[in-house]
Amino acid sequence: MKRMLAWLYAPLFFGGFIGTGLWLMSGGKTFPGGLLLLFIVALGVSFLAEWGLPYEPVWNRSQGDRLRDILHALVNESLNVVGLLALPGLVALLGHEGLWPQDWPLWGQLLLAIVIADCGITLAHYASHRWAWLWRLHAVHHSVPRMYGFNGLLKHPLHQLLEASAGLLPLLVLGIPLPVAQLLALAIAIQLLLQHSNVDMRLGPLRWVFAWAPLHRFHHMKYGRAGDVNFGLFFNLWDWLLGTAFYRDDYSMRQGDLGIGSRADYPVDYWPQLLEPFKTPRYTPEPKVPEALRRRVNPAGGA
């Protein structure tokens, strides 16, 4: 049974919750409050799955970070709500009537929005590993020593604003309708839960398409530039184009592999994390990259 759940979890979680969101917003009816409730249910399912089928059991236990993660989630999701409330005005300001394909089915509009947003967010993410001032903001997200679904929402609010702008500005210019933007916000939240999940999931050929946890864990490894891989939020296409796609089926990311290797002293609490990007960083030598991660292989092995 657990083996079957390992294979089915990611596609059922992704397709089930986003499909339910489409149903709630389709047929001329809009139920945005239902999307929030749906996300809360998804969060609960994520926690239950991580406890029932953990990839790394140690990551299910608090490391003095629970309150901090809750604060990050509340602040960042509140900012998302504010952005959605401001969306009609922003579309009116930046949009051009007729450019958005409003005659498409809702699922097609959502897919288009996901692809456009994913491209912009991925490029902003890539730049955050190349430009020092962006990295200081992004480092908050990389400071975590464990991965579980909830800390996918752990971001410095300024960095979230920059990433969101990169993904959403093209959509605003095109005149994205509010219901599609609300569904996009749900889809991003669902994807972040899957991307940082501590569920021992199996992907098979789906890893060629989706940037879910088995791939994204390599992005969070603490071994300096070795972690400059797998930047995509939803899809791996952008990493194949950037030359940053990476996967090893013979190496498991475990406790002690994650974080910022040159910043073992990175603050753990919420307010110090918000202030840290504006301080002079104190870097130490990076830990040695494990031999098993030194050579790239064709990612054709099983996930």
Buried (B, 14 or more C-beta within 10 A) or exposed (E): EEEEBBBEBBBEBBEBBBEBBBBBBBEEEBBBEBBBEBBEEBBEBBBEBBEEBBBBEEBBEEEEBEEBBBBBBEBBBEBBEEBBEEBEEBBEEBBEEEEBEEEEEBEEBBEBBBEBBBBBBBBBBBBBBEEEEBBBBBBBBBBBBBBBBBBBBBBBBBBBBBBBBBBBBBBBBBBBBBBBBBBBBBBBBBBBBBBBBBBBBBBEEBBBEBBBBBBBBBBBBBBBEBBBBBBBBBBBBBBEEBEBBBBBEEBEBEEEBBBBBBBEEBBBEBEEBBEBBEEEBEEEEBBEBEEEBEEEEEBEEEB
